[in-house]
Amino acid sequence: MRDRLQTWVLAAAVAALLLAIAQIYRVNLAKTPTNLEGNIAIDGGMTANPPQ
């Protein structure tokens, strides 16, 4: 019984860690500056859009 409980606690901890990492990624991605077409804008670089 105790082994099962430890397994479930470990699985829940791993799931919580993965969700936290995903949330951090989403927050950092939302803070990334983009140009009008939604591409990531790089300061001092060429346009993020390839020439057409």
PQR file of N, CA, C, O and H, with PARSE charges and radii, in Angstrom:
ATOM      1  N   MET A   1       0.826  -1.199   0.000 -0.4000 1.5000
ATOM      2  CA  MET A   1       0.000   0.000   0.000 -0.0000 2.0000
ATOM      3  C   MET A   1       0.868   1.259   0.000  0.5500 1.7000
ATOM      4  O   MET A   1       0.580   2.216  -0.719 -0.5500 1.4000
ATOM      5  N   ARG A   2       1.934   1.255   0.812 -0.4000 1.5000
ATOM      6  CA  ARG A   2       2.795   2.434   0.900 -0.0000 2.0000
ATOM      7  C   ARG A   2       3.541   2.665  -0.417  0.5500 1.7000
ATOM      8  O   ARG A   2       3.750   3.809  -0.822 -0.5500 1.4000
ATOM      9  H   ARG A   2       2.167   0.478   1.396  0.4000 1.0000
ATOM     10  N   ASP A   3       3.938   1.581  -1.082 -0.4000 1.5000
ATOM     11  CA  ASP A   3       4.627   1.716  -2.374 -0.0000 2.0000
ATOM     12  C   ASP A   3       3.723   2.388  -3.407  0.5500 1.7000
ATOM     13  O   ASP A   3       4.163   3.243  -4.176 -0.5500 1.4000
ATOM     14  H   ASP A   3       3.768   0.652  -0.753  0.4000 1.0000
ATOM     15  N   ARG A   4       2.462   1.988  -3.410 -0.4000 1.5000
ATOM     16  CA  ARG A   4       1.507   2.596  -4.343 -0.0000 2.0000
ATOM     17  C   ARG A   4       1.343   4.082  -4.066  0.5500 1.7000
ATOM     18  O   ARG A   4       1.307   4.890  -4.994 -0.5500 1.4000
ATOM     19  H   ARG A   4       2.104   1.293  -2.786  0.4000 1.0000
ATOM     20  N   LEU A   5       1.243   4.446  -2.791 -0.4000 1.5000
ATOM     21  CA  LEU A   5       1.082   5.847  -2.417 -0.0000 2.0000
ATOM     22  C   LEU A   5       2.306   6.653  -2.857  0.5500 1.7000
ATOM     23  O   LEU A   5       2.166   7.752  -3.394 -0.5500 1.4000
ATOM     24  H   LEU A   5       1.272   3.790  -2.037  0.4000 1.0000
ATOM     25  N   GLN A   6       3.487   6.118  -2.634 -0.4000 1.5000
ATOM     26  CA  GLN A   6       4.705   6.819  -3.044 -0.0000 2.0000
ATOM     27  C   GLN A   6       4.765   6.978  -4.561  0.5500 1.7000
ATOM     28  O   GLN A   6       5.210   8.009  -5.066 -0.5500 1.4000
ATOM     29  H   GLN A   6       3.601   5.225  -2.198  0.4000 1.0000
ATOM     30  N   THR A   7       4.318   5.961  -5.280 -0.4000 1.5000
ATOM     31  CA  THR A   7       4.301   6.043  -6.740 -0.0000 2.0000
ATOM     32  C   THR A   7       3.355   7.146  -7.202  0.5500 1.7000
ATOM     33  O   THR A   7       3.700   7.923  -8.093 -0.5500 1.4000
ATOM     34  H   THR A   7       3.957   5.123  -4.870  0.4000 1.0000
ATOM     35  N   TRP A   8       2.168   7.223  -6.607 -0.4000 1.5000
ATOM     36  CA  TRP A   8       1.202   8.256  -6.985 -0.0000 2.0000
ATOM     37  C   TRP A   8       1.703   9.648  -6.612  0.5500 1.7000
ATOM     38  O   TRP A   8       1.511  10.600  -7.370 -0.5500 1.4000
ATOM     39  H   TRP A   8       1.888   6.592  -5.884  0.4000 1.0000
ATOM     40  N   VAL A   9       2.335   9.771  -5.465 -0.4000 1.5000
ATOM     41  CA  VAL A   9       2.882  11.071  -5.057 -0.0000 2.0000
ATOM     42  C   VAL A   9       3.988  11.494  -6.022  0.5500 1.7000
ATOM     43  O   VAL A   9       4.052  12.659  -6.414 -0.5500 1.4000
ATOM     44  H   VAL A   9       2.491   8.998  -4.850  0.4000 1.0000
ATOM     45  N   LEU A  10       4.849  10.569  -6.404 -0.4000 1.5000
ATOM     46  CA  LEU A  10       5.915  10.883  -7.352 -0.0000 2.0000
ATOM     47  C   LEU A  10       5.332  11.275  -8.712  0.5500 1.7000
ATOM     48  O   LEU A  10       5.790  12.239  -9.324 -0.5500 1.4000
ATOM     49  H   LEU A  10       4.797   9.623  -6.085  0.4000 1.0000
ATOM     50  N   ALA A  11       4.335  10.541  -9.183 -0.4000 1.5000
ATOM     51  CA  ALA A  11       3.707  10.865 -10.463 -0.0000 2.0000
ATOM     52  C   ALA A  11       3.060  12.246 -10.413  0.5500 1.7000
ATOM     53  O   ALA A  11       3.152  13.006 -11.377 -0.5500 1.4000
ATOM     54  H   ALA A  11       3.963   9.758  -8.685  0.4000 1.0000
ATOM     55  N   ALA A  12       2.411  12.576  -9.309 -0.4000 1.5000
ATOM     56  CA  ALA A  12       1.784  13.890  -9.170 -0.0000 2.0000
ATOM     57  C   ALA A  12       2.838  14.993  -9.128  0.5500 1.7000
ATOM     58  O   ALA A  12       2.624  16.069  -9.686 -0.5500 1.4000
ATOM     59  H   ALA A  12       2.336  11.959  -8.526  0.4000 1.0000
ATOM     60  N   ALA A  13       3.962  14.743  -8.482 -0.4000 1.5000
ATOM     61  CA  ALA A  13       5.027  15.733  -8.422 -0.0000 2.0000
ATOM     62  C   ALA A  13       5.636  15.966  -9.805  0.5500 1.7000
ATOM     63  O   ALA A  13       5.912  17.107 -10.176 -0.5500 1.4000
ATOM     64  H   ALA A  13       4.136  13.868  -8.029  0.4000 1.0000
ATOM     65  N   VAL A  14       5.845  14.903 -10.560 -0.4000 1.5000
ATOM     66  CA  VAL A  14       6.391  15.035 -11.914 -0.0000 2.0000
ATOM     67  C   VAL A  14       5.415  15.796 -12.805  0.5500 1.7000
ATOM     68  O   VAL A  14       5.828  16.655 -13.585 -0.5500 1.4000
ATOM     69  H   VAL A  14       5.621  13.976 -10.258  0.4000 1.0000
ATOM     70  N   ALA A  15       4.130  15.488 -12.694 -0.4000 1.5000
ATOM     71  CA  ALA A  15       3.119  16.188 -13.490 -0.0000 2.0000
ATOM     72  C   ALA A  15       3.085  17.672 -13.132  0.5500 1.7000
ATOM     73  O   ALA A  15       2.989  18.517 -14.022 -0.5500 1.4000
ATOM     74  H   ALA A  15       3.796  14.790 -12.060  0.4000 1.0000
ATOM     75  N   ALA A  16       3.162  17.997 -11.851 -0.4000 1.5000
ATOM     76  CA  ALA A  16       3.166  19.402 -11.421 -0.0000 2.0000
ATOM     77  C   ALA A  16       4.400  20.122 -11.939  0.5500 1.7000
ATOM     78  O   ALA A  16       4.319  21.281 -12.344 -0.5500 1.4000
ATOM     79  H   ALA A  16       3.240  17.311 -11.128  0.4000 1.0000
ATOM     80  N   LEU A  17       5.532  19.448 -11.929 -0.4000 1.5000
ATOM     81  CA  LEU A  17       6.766  20.060 -12.440 -0.0000 2.0000
ATOM     82  C   LEU A  17       6.659  20.334 -13.937  0.5500 1.7000
ATOM     83  O   LEU A  17       7.060  21.401 -14.400 -0.5500 1.4000
ATOM     84  H   LEU A  17       5.598  18.506 -11.600  0.4000 1.0000
ATOM     85  N   LEU A  18       6.123  19.381 -14.695 -0.4000 1.5000
ATOM     86  CA  LEU A  18       5.962  19.585 -16.132 -0.0000 2.0000
ATOM     87  C   LEU A  18       4.997  20.730 -16.428  0.5500 1.7000
ATOM     88  O   LEU A  18       5.239  21.524 -17.338 -0.5500 1.4000
ATOM     89  H   LEU A  18       5.797  18.513 -14.318  0.4000 1.0000
ATOM     90  N   LEU A  19       3.912  20.820 -15.672 -0.4000 1.5000
ATOM     91  CA  LEU A  19       2.981  21.928 -15.865 -0.0000 2.0000
ATOM     92  C   LEU A  19       3.624  23.269 -15.531  0.5500 1.7000
ATOM     93  O   LEU A  19       3.378  24.262 -16.215 -0.5500 1.4000
ATOM     94  H   LEU A  19       3.715  20.175 -14.933  0.4000 1.0000
ATOM     95  N   ALA A  20       4.442  23.303 -14.490 -0.4000 1.5000
ATOM     96  CA  ALA A  20       5.131  24.544 -14.123 -0.0000 2.0000
ATOM     97  C   ALA A  20       6.108  24.962 -15.214  0.5500 1.7000
ATOM     98  O   ALA A  20       6.197  26.145 -15.543 -0.5500 1.4000
ATOM     99  H   ALA A  20       4.642  22.496 -13.934  0.4000 1.0000
ATOM    100  N   ILE A  21       6.836  24.014 -15.773 -0.4000 1.5000
ATOM    101  CA  ILE A  21       7.779  24.328 -16.851 -0.0000 2.0000
ATOM    102  C   ILE A  21       7.025  24.842 -18.072  0.5500 1.7000
ATOM    103  O   ILE A  21       7.460  25.804 -18.706 -0.5500 1.4000
ATOM    104  H   ILE A  21       6.764  23.053 -15.506  0.4000 1.0000
ATOM    105  N   ALA A  22       5.908  24.219 -18.407 -0.4000 1.5000
ATOM    106  CA  ALA A  22       5.112  24.664 -19.552 -0.0000 2.0000
ATOM    107  C   ALA A  22       4.586  26.076 -19.324  0.5500 1.7000
ATOM    108  O   ALA A  22       4.573  26.888 -20.250 -0.5500 1.4000
ATOM    109  H   ALA A  22       5.554  23.438 -17.892  0.4000 1.0000
ATOM    110  N   GLN A  23       4.157  26.374 -18.115 -0.4000 1.5000
ATOM    111  CA  GLN A  23       3.643  27.712 -17.808 -0.0000 2.0000
ATOM    112  C   GLN A  23       4.752  28.752 -17.915  0.5500 1.7000
ATOM    113  O   GLN A  23       4.523  29.840 -18.444 -0.5500 1.4000
ATOM    114  H   GLN A  23       4.168  25.715 -17.363  0.4000 1.0000
ATOM    115  N   ILE A  24       5.942  28.441 -17.426 -0.4000 1.5000
ATOM    116  CA  ILE A  24       7.078  29.370 -17.528 -0.0000 2.0000
ATOM    117  C   ILE A  24       7.407  29.619 -18.993  0.5500 1.7000
ATOM    118  O   ILE A  24       7.681  30.755 -19.380 -0.5500 1.4000
ATOM    119  H   ILE A  24       6.128  27.558 -16.996  0.4000 1.0000
ATOM    120  N   TYR A  25       7.385  28.584 -19.804 -0.4000 1.5000
ATOM    121  CA  TYR A  25       7.666  28.725 -21.234 -0.0000 2.0000
ATOM    122  C   TYR A  25       6.634  29.640 -21.895  0.5500 1.7000
ATOM    123  O   TYR A  25       6.987  30.523 -22.677 -0.5500 1.4000
ATOM    124  H   TYR A  25       7.162  27.661 -19.491  0.4000 1.0000
ATOM    125  N   ARG A  26       5.342  29.418 -21.568 -0.4000 1.5000
ATOM    126  CA  ARG A  26       4.293  30.251 -22.160 -0.0000 2.0000
ATOM    127  C   ARG A  26       4.427  31.710 -21.757  0.5500 1.7000
ATOM    128  O   ARG A  26       4.208  32.600 -22.579 -0.5500 1.4000
ATOM    129  H   ARG A  26       5.056  28.701 -20.933  0.4000 1.0000
ATOM    130  N   VAL A  27       4.783  31.969 -20.502 -0.4000 1.5000
ATOM    131  CA  VAL A  27       4.946  33.347 -20.037 -0.0000 2.0000
ATOM    132  C   VAL A  27       6.115  34.008 -20.752  0.5500 1.7000
ATOM    133  O   VAL A  27       6.003  35.150 -21.197 -0.5500 1.4000
ATOM    134  H   VAL A  27       4.961  31.247 -19.835  0.4000 1.0000
ATOM    135  N   ASN A  28       7.235  33.300 -20.866 -0.4000 1.5000
ATOM    136  CA  ASN A  28       8.396  33.875 -21.555 -0.0000 2.0000
ATOM    137  C   ASN A  28       8.113  34.086 -23.039  0.5500 1.7000
ATOM    138  O   ASN A  28       8.566  35.075 -23.617 -0.5500 1.4000
ATOM    139  H   ASN A  28       7.326  32.372 -20.505  0.4000 1.0000
ATOM    140  N   LEU A  29       7.382  33.183 -23.656 -0.4000 1.5000
ATOM    141  CA  LEU A  29       7.038  33.337 -25.063 -0.0000 2.0000
ATOM    142  C   LEU A  29       6.115  34.542 -25.265  0.5500 1.7000
ATOM    143  O   LEU A  29       6.235  35.255 -26.261 -0.5500 1.4000
ATOM    144  H   LEU A  29       7.014  32.380 -23.187  0.4000 1.0000
ATOM    145  N   ALA A  30       5.209  34.765 -24.334 -0.4000 1.5000
ATOM    146  CA  ALA A  30       4.290  35.900 -24.441 -0.0000 2.0000
ATOM    147  C   ALA A  30       5.033  37.228 -24.288  0.5500 1.7000
ATOM    148  O   ALA A  30       4.585  38.245 -24.819 -0.5500 1.4000
ATOM    149  H   ALA A  30       5.112  34.185 -23.525  0.4000 1.0000
ATOM    150  N   LYS A  31       6.154  37.237 -23.576 -0.4000 1.5000
ATOM    151  CA  LYS A  31       6.918  38.468 -23.378 -0.0000 2.0000
ATOM    152  C   LYS A  31       7.861  38.768 -24.544  0.5500 1.7000
ATOM    153  O   LYS A  31       8.436  39.855 -24.600 -0.5500 1.4000
ATOM    154  H   LYS A  31       6.517  36.412 -23.144  0.4000 1.0000
ATOM    155  N   THR A  32       8.031  37.833 -25.469 -0.4000 1.5000
ATOM    156  CA  THR A  32       8.932  38.028 -26.597 -0.0000 2.0000
ATOM    157  C   THR A  32       8.330  39.033 -27.571  0.5500 1.7000
ATOM    158  O   THR A  32       7.184  38.870 -27.990 -0.5500 1.4000
ATOM    159  H   THR A  32       7.565  36.950 -25.424  0.4000 1.0000
ATOM    160  N   PRO A  33       9.083  40.068 -27.937 -0.5600 1.5000
ATOM    161  CA  PRO A  33       8.532  41.055 -28.880  0.2800 2.0000
ATOM    162  C   PRO A  33       8.378  40.454 -30.276  0.5500 1.7000
ATOM    163  O   PRO A  33       9.244  39.720 -30.752 -0.5500 1.4000
ATOM    164  N   THR A  34       7.267  40.778 -30.913 -0.4000 1.5000
ATOM    165  CA  THR A  34       7.019  40.298 -32.270 -0.0000 2.0000
ATOM    166  C   THR A  34       6.689  41.482 -33.170  0.5500 1.7000
ATOM    167  O   THR A  34       6.291  42.546 -32.696 -0.5500 1.4000
ATOM    168  H   THR A  34       6.564  41.374 -30.525  0.4000 1.0000
ATOM    169  N   ASN A  35       6.859  41.286 -34.459 -0.4000 1.5000
ATOM    170  CA  ASN A  35       6.490  42.327 -35.404 -0.0000 2.0000
ATOM    171  C   ASN A  35       5.011  42.178 -35.754  0.5500 1.7000
ATOM    172  O   ASN A  35       4.310  41.363 -35.152 -0.5500 1.4000
ATOM    173  H   ASN A  35       7.182  40.421 -34.844  0.4000 1.0000
ATOM    174  N   LEU A  36       4.538  42.950 -36.712 -0.4000 1.5000
ATOM    175  CA  LEU A  36       3.102  42.955 -37.020 -0.0000 2.0000
ATOM    176  C   LEU A  36       2.608  41.637 -37.584  0.5500 1.7000
ATOM    177  O   LEU A  36       1.419  41.337 -37.488 -0.5500 1.4000
ATOM    178  H   LEU A  36       5.107  43.611 -37.201  0.4000 1.0000
ATOM    179  N   GLU A  37       3.489  40.848 -38.168 -0.4000 1.5000
ATOM    180  CA  GLU A  37       3.059  39.568 -38.730 -0.0000 2.0000
ATOM    181  C   GLU A  37       3.202  38.415 -37.739  0.5500 1.7000
ATOM    182  O   GLU A  37       2.957  37.260 -38.085 -0.5500 1.4000
ATOM    183  H   GLU A  37       4.456  41.093 -38.246  0.4000 1.0000
ATOM    184  N   GLY A  38       3.592  38.728 -36.522 -0.4000 1.5000
ATOM    185  CA  GLY A  38       3.688  37.709 -35.492 -0.0000 2.0000
ATOM    186  C   GLY A  38       5.010  36.995 -35.415  0.5500 1.7000
ATOM    187  O   GLY A  38       5.158  36.055 -34.634 -0.5500 1.4000
ATOM    188  H   GLY A  38       3.791  39.667 -36.241  0.4000 1.0000
ATOM    189  N   ASN A  39       5.990  37.422 -36.217 -0.4000 1.5000
ATOM    190  CA  ASN A  39       7.313  36.809 -36.144 -0.0000 2.0000
ATOM    191  C   ASN A  39       8.131  37.481 -35.052  0.5500 1.7000
ATOM    192  O   ASN A  39       7.920  38.654 -34.744 -0.5500 1.4000
ATOM    193  H   ASN A  39       5.870  38.186 -36.851  0.4000 1.0000
ATOM    194  N   ILE A  40       9.054  36.746 -34.473 -0.4000 1.5000
ATOM    195  CA  ILE A  40       9.890  37.292 -33.402 -0.0000 2.0000
ATOM    196  C   ILE A  40      10.778  38.386 -33.976  0.5500 1.7000
ATOM    197  O   ILE A  40      11.487  38.175 -34.960 -0.5500 1.4000
ATOM    198  H   ILE A  40       9.226  35.793 -34.723  0.4000 1.0000
ATOM    199  N   ALA A  41      10.729  39.563 -33.348 -0.4000 1.5000
ATOM    200  CA  ALA A  41      11.533  40.700 -33.790 -0.0000 2.0000
ATOM    201  C   ALA A  41      12.855  40.703 -33.036  0.5500 1.7000
ATOM    202  O   ALA A  41      12.872  40.540 -31.816 -0.5500 1.4000
ATOM    203  H   ALA A  41      10.153  39.735 -32.549  0.4000 1.0000
ATOM    204  N   ILE A  42      13.960  40.888 -33.749 -0.4000 1.5000
ATOM    205  CA  ILE A  42      15.292  40.896 -33.149 -0.0000 2.0000
ATOM    206  C   ILE A  42      15.840  42.314 -33.254  0.5500 1.7000
ATOM    207  O   ILE A  42      15.935  42.865 -34.351 -0.5500 1.4000
ATOM    208  H   ILE A  42      13.945  41.021 -34.740  0.4000 1.0000
ATOM    209  N   ASP A  43      16.201  42.904 -32.119 -0.4000 1.5000
ATOM    210  CA  ASP A  43      16.748  44.257 -32.119 -0.0000 2.0000
ATOM    211  C   ASP A  43      18.057  44.308 -32.886  0.5500 1.7000
ATOM    212  O   ASP A  43      18.928  43.459 -32.695 -0.5500 1.4000
ATOM    213  H   ASP A  43      16.124  42.456 -31.228  0.4000 1.0000
ATOM    214  N   GLY A  44      18.196  45.295 -33.748 -0.4000 1.5000
ATOM    215  CA  GLY A  44      19.434  45.514 -34.474 -0.0000 2.0000
ATOM    216  C   GLY A  44      19.646  44.565 -35.629  0.5500 1.7000
ATOM    217  O   GLY A  44      20.665  44.646 -36.315 -0.5500 1.4000
ATOM    218  H   GLY A  44      17.488  45.984 -33.903  0.4000 1.0000
ATOM    219  N   GLY A  45      18.707  43.668 -35.861 -0.4000 1.5000
ATOM    220  CA  GLY A  45      18.894  42.710 -36.946 -0.0000 2.0000
ATOM    221  C   GLY A  45      18.074  43.085 -38.154  0.5500 1.7000
ATOM    222  O   GLY A  45      17.350  44.081 -38.151 -0.5500 1.4000
ATOM    223  H   GLY A  45      17.878  43.602 -35.304  0.4000 1.0000
ATOM    224  N   MET A  46      18.195  42.285 -39.175 -0.4000 1.5000
ATOM    225  CA  MET A  46      17.378  42.466 -40.361 -0.0000 2.0000
ATOM    226  C   MET A  46      15.933  42.176 -39.979  0.5500 1.7000
ATOM    227  O   MET A  46      15.659  41.720 -38.869 -0.5500 1.4000
ATOM    228  H   MET A  46      18.783  41.476 -39.177  0.4000 1.0000
ATOM    229  N   THR A  47      15.027  42.436 -40.882 -0.4000 1.5000
ATOM    230  CA  THR A  47      13.629  42.144 -40.601 -0.0000 2.0000
ATOM    231  C   THR A  47      13.450  40.644 -40.356  0.5500 1.7000
ATOM    232  O   THR A  47      14.163  39.817 -40.923 -0.5500 1.4000
ATOM    233  H   THR A  47      15.250  42.807 -41.784  0.4000 1.0000
ATOM    234  N   ALA A  48      12.498  40.320 -39.514 -0.4000 1.5000
ATOM    235  CA  ALA A  48      12.240  38.917 -39.201 -0.0000 2.0000
ATOM    236  C   ALA A  48      11.538  38.219 -40.366  0.5500 1.7000
ATOM    237  O   ALA A  48      11.464  36.991 -40.414 -0.5500 1.4000
ATOM    238  H   ALA A  48      11.919  40.992 -39.053  0.4000 1.0000
ATOM    239  N   ASN A  49      11.025  39.018 -41.304 -0.4000 1.5000
ATOM    240  CA  ASN A  49      10.318  38.433 -42.443 -0.0000 2.0000
ATOM    241  C   ASN A  49      11.280  38.256 -43.607  0.5500 1.7000
ATOM    242  O   ASN A  49      12.000  39.196 -43.945 -0.5500 1.4000
ATOM    243  H   ASN A  49      11.085  40.015 -41.265  0.4000 1.0000
ATOM    244  N   PRO A  50      11.316  37.099 -44.224 -0.5600 1.5000
ATOM    245  CA  PRO A  50      12.192  36.923 -45.391  0.2800 2.0000
ATOM    246  C   PRO A  50      11.666  37.749 -46.569  0.5500 1.7000
ATOM    247  O   PRO A  50      10.462  37.986 -46.664 -0.5500 1.4000
ATOM    248  N   PRO A  51      12.540  38.181 -47.452 -0.5600 1.5000
ATOM    249  CA  PRO A  51      12.081  38.943 -48.619  0.2800 2.0000
ATOM    250  C   PRO A  51      11.196  38.076 -49.514  0.5500 1.7000
ATOM    251  O   PRO A  51      11.399  36.867 -49.633 -0.5500 1.4000
ATOM    252  N   GLN A  52      10.220  38.716 -50.133 -0.4000 1.5000
ATOM    253  CA  GLN A  52       9.284  37.950 -50.959 -0.0000 2.0000
ATOM    254  C   GLN A  52       9.373  38.314 -52.403  0.5500 1.7000
ATOM    255  O   GLN A  52       8.647  37.755 -53.226 -0.5500 1.4000
ATOM    256  H   GLN A  52      10.055  39.697 -50.036  0.4000 1.0000
TER
END
